[in-house]
Amino acid sequence: MPTSTIQPRIEQLIEVKDFATLKAVIAQIEVHELTELITELEGAELAMVFRLLPSKNAADVFGDLPLELQEELLDTLSSEKVATILNDMPPDERTELIEELPGQLAQRLLSSLRGEERQIARNLLNYPEESIGRLMTPEYLAIRPDWTISDVFAHIRKVGEDKETINVVYVVDENSKLIDEVRLKALVLAEPDATVRELMDGHVAFLSAAEDQEAAIDEFKKYEAVALPVVNSQGILVGIVTFDDVLDVQEEENTEDFQRVTGMGALEYSYFGTGFVDMIRKRLPWLAMLLLIQTLATLTLANFNSMHLFAVLVIFIPLINSPAGNTGSQMAGLMIRGLAVAEIELSDWRRVLKHELYRGLVMGLVLAAIGFGAAYLIAPLAGMGQSPIDVPHIALAVSLAITLAVTMANIIGSMLPFAFKRVGLDPAVTSGPFIASIMDVSAILVYFSIATAILHITV
């Protein structure tokens, strides 16, 4: 049932304080729909509904909630309730929560875990931030190569209920080093007295616990996997990462890239979960930097303010800036995407430069022809009532400026992502407002330099 029809019913039951009926209604809602419903609640309603959740659903729902709602609930729930939820949460979701909390609160939550769960949490938190080790769960199925298929199924029936997945089981040696993986389908179709070794092919894809989480995205796409094993530097199996965790990472990366493309820092929380000061802190430094870049354009114009044709020439600035900025943004977007999905490598920069130099020139010439015609028609109107102006030369200056600005924009837009990637920065910051601001300054400088030379104007 859509949450839009359930939510009014929930709110009505809370208002009349019919908690018995409310609890019964909540118990009948599917877990994912329940999570969606709770994200629409806030304050007392949020805490009330969550407290009435069936115990078997509380940890699952809590783990799927946005971080800001998790923190809000931690402030309202009893210590006993919090401890129960944390102990029942999947290790990877619990790690994600704890690593985002302030140190004192994180330590308090760790202390509330049972001995085994506490050790698991500490082990995962020992891995570097944003690493695959923080993303993985130790809840996997491991078997030995000399086991029979009957032994494997007996093991699955004994411990499989609490594991993250049983679609894939992992073969390890006596030292827990990863040897191979076996699909459940192969086990089901094998003879009961066959051994695991007979099903092995010696090919297994794996992730390194110390690698960045983004590496997991590429590997999952490459192998179309539902789960991949994670090993440490000695090749010992320490956990697995499942596709739903990777989808979360992909969503986070896409969100961060989009926010950077718009010219701001990446948000840790959702829009409504980000406080007033934090939102200002994420946006204002970028706006200030872009404003400083634009002041260079103002200084460029100021150097020509003594020209008698200044007012006429200024009219054509949008004809120069617009195609240059759009070209640069297009090219930066193509490069950012290509680098992100590994269609383009850092070593390809020379090939890209060669291609985009010619493409930029061709696009610049075509756009220049359009600009020449527009300038030729508009210049007489712009100069009406003033001293005679040299329309052909103004149109020529506009067209040459467009050609050079578009070519430059294509080169800068293609090379900046490579430069940022080379020094370890996110190429996404080169797109959007950043590249547009750079091209505004460059295009104005090019335009007025060309106009000064062609029209023989003394500045």
Buried (B, 14 or more C-beta within 10 A) or exposed (E): EEBEEBBEEBEEBBEEEEEEEBBEBBEEBEBEEBBBBBBBBEEEBBBBBBBBBEEEBBBBBBBBBBBBBBBBBBEBBEEEBBBBBBBBBBBBBBBBBBBBBEEEEBEBBBEBBEEEBBEBBEBBBEBEEBBBBBBBBBBBBBBBBEBBBEBBBEBBEEEEEEBBBBEBBBBBEEEBBBBBBBEBEBBEEBEEEBBBEEBBEEEBEBBBBEBBBBEBBEBBEEEEBEBBBBBBEEBBBBBBBBBEBBEBBBEBBEEBBBBBBEBBBBBBBEEEBBEEEBBEEBBEEBEEBBEEBBEBBEEBBEEBEEBEBBEBBBBBBEBBBBBBBBBBBBBBBBBBBBBBEEEBEEEBBEEBBEEBEEBBBEBBBBBBEEBBEBBBEBBEEBBEEEEEBBBEBBBBBBBBBBBBBBBBBBBBBBBBBBEBBEEEEBBBBBBBBBBBBBBBBBBBBBBBBBBBEBBEBEE
